[in-house]
Amino acid sequence: MNSKPAYRWSSPELPASALYFSPSLGRLWKKVHLACSPFLRRPSVRRLYQKPAPQLLKLLRDPYCLIALGCADGTKEAFLLKKLSKPAYLLAADTNLSLARRAALRLPALKKAARRIDLTTHLPSPIFHLPKPRLFTLFGVLPNLDPLPLLRRIAHRMSHADLLLFSANLAPGRSGFAGARKVLPQYDNPPTRRWLGTAIQAYRPKLPKGRLHFGVHPDPRQKSLARIEARWITPMQNLIVFSSRRPTTAQVETWIQSARLRSLSRFLDPRGEEGVWLVRPAAT
Ligand SMILES: C[S@@+](CC[C@H](N)C(=O)[O-])C[C@H]1O[C@@H](n2cnc3c(N)ncnc32)[C@H](O)[C@@H]1O
C-alpha cells in the first residue's frame, strides 16, 4: 500500500512573492502595514528614514536616479525624498506591479517608470543601464528574502558612484533569538492572520486544511540567525508561509562585508528593533 501524502510541496516554504503578488494581497498587506508598522506608529523609527539625507545630499551628485527596490507604494521613499533633491529618474520596482505603479505616481521625479521584478533572481539589466549615480533603496525587503545573496546581487551590479540605502528589522539586545521572541507579538495579530490566510487560500496547488502558528526558528541557511515564522500546520506537513529575519547589528554588518560593500553610516532606533544602513561598493 502506497502511503505517500496526497499533497507534496516542492519546497516546505512559500516564496515571499506569494504573499504580495496580486492587487488584493497587496491591499491586505497594506492594512497590516497601517495597523502594525513601527514606521507609522513610532516617530523614532520614522526618523531613521530621513537621517541619511544630509550625507546623501553631499554624496549624490545631481542629476541622480532613484531605484526603489521592493518599494510597495513608496511610503518610506516619499518620506526620504522630502529631504532630498528630486531625482532625474525614478524606477519603482516590486513583485506587485499595482503597488509599484502607486509608488511611481506618488514619488517626485522628472521621469518615472514602474516595473514588476523578482528580487530572488538576476536583477533585470535595464536597471543597471540607468545613468549614474544611482541611489538604490531596499526598505523592508531583507527580512523576507535570503539577505546575503540579495545584497550580493545588488552589490555586483553597482558602480562606485552608486549608493544603497537599506533597512533591516533587528532582534533587540545581543541574543538574536531572545530579541526575536520579544517582538513576536507584533506578528501574531488579526490583520496579519487575514493577509496570510488569504495567501494560503490563493496558493496552488491547494493547501490542505490547517492552522497558523507563529514562532521563532533558526534560519535554514544561517543557523545563528533568528527568523520569525508563521507555519501552516496540517496533519501531513508543516509549511512555512511567512518569515521575517531578525538579525543582530553584528550579523547585518557581516553581510555587508561578505557582499563586498562598505558601510558609510548606520542609524538605529532607540529600542534596537530597526536599523538603516547607507553603503557603497567596497573599493577593489
Ligand atoms: C514588507 S514589504 C516592504 C514594503 C516597503 N518597502 C516598506 O518598507 O514599507 C516587502 C515588499 O517586498 C516585495 N517583494 C517581496 N518579494 C519580492 C520579490 N521576490 N521580488 C520583488 N519584490 C518582492 C513585496 O511586494 C513588498 O512590497
The ligand as an ORCA input file, in Angstrom:
! r2SCAN-3c Opt
* xyz 0 1
  C       7.455     44.060      3.923
  S       7.088     44.735      2.363
  C       8.020     46.264      2.439
  C       7.447     47.302      1.534
  C       8.057     48.704      1.643
  N       9.368     48.766      1.029
  C       8.111     49.136      3.073
  O       9.201     49.065      3.667
  O       7.074     49.525      3.607
  C       8.072     43.769      1.274
  C       7.994     44.232     -0.163
  O       8.827     43.389     -0.949
  C       8.126     42.997     -2.122
  N       8.627     41.677     -2.515
  C       8.500     40.508     -1.864
  N       9.108     39.520     -2.544
  C       9.639     40.093     -3.653
  C      10.394     39.597     -4.758
  N      10.739     38.321     -4.850
  N      10.783     40.483     -5.714
  C      10.429     41.800     -5.645
  N       9.723     42.321     -4.626
  C       9.338     41.479     -3.640
  C       6.676     42.965     -1.708
  O       5.785     43.087     -2.790
  C       6.596     44.148     -0.745
  O       6.280     45.336     -1.418
*
